[in-house]
Amino acid sequence: MPVATLSSKSQIVLPAAIRKRLGIQTGDRLLVEVEGERIVIRKAPTSFTVALESCRDELWQGYAEDLEKERSRWD
């Protein structure tokens, strides 16, 4: 099991095998959550509206366009 170490600046370096497996590259954003006694790190989607559209539920289909329409009304 790969191990990461916390630096004196509270930084964590993810092991290369993990980064390669998940396709994580320099500059990628990561989501960090606590689940019970665990820290869960996930690769953040590049766009949350695109991530919602990829859900199987039809509720989110076309959400990005609706959001843009509403934003244009703010001006």
C-alpha positions, -999 to +999 in steps of 0.1 A: +000+000+000+015+034-010+021+058+018+021+096+017+039+118+042+027+152+056+054+178+052+062+206+077+041+229+055+011+205+057+016+194+021+010+158+009+027+143-021+006+116-037+026+085-047+034+084-084+016+051-089-017+067-075-012+098-097-007+077-128-036+054-121-060+083-117-045+105-144-037+133-119-013+159-132+004+191-120-022+218-115-052+194-112-077+204-085-086+178-059-116+175-036-107+166+000-135+153+023-137+136+057-158+104+059-158+092+095-121+086+104-110+087+067-097+114+045-110+110+009-092+127-020-109+128-054-100+145-086-123+175-090-143+177-123-131+205-146-167+218-147-193+210-121-221+216-147-205+190-170-202+166-141-239+171-133-248+165-169-229+132-169-253+119-142-279+095-155-308+114-141-324+135-168-330+163-143-295+177-150-296+173-188-292+208-203-285+224-170-255+244-183-277+261-209-304+270-183-278+283-160-263+306-187-298+319-195-304+328-159-270+344-156-276+366-187-308+379-170-287+393-141-272+420-162 
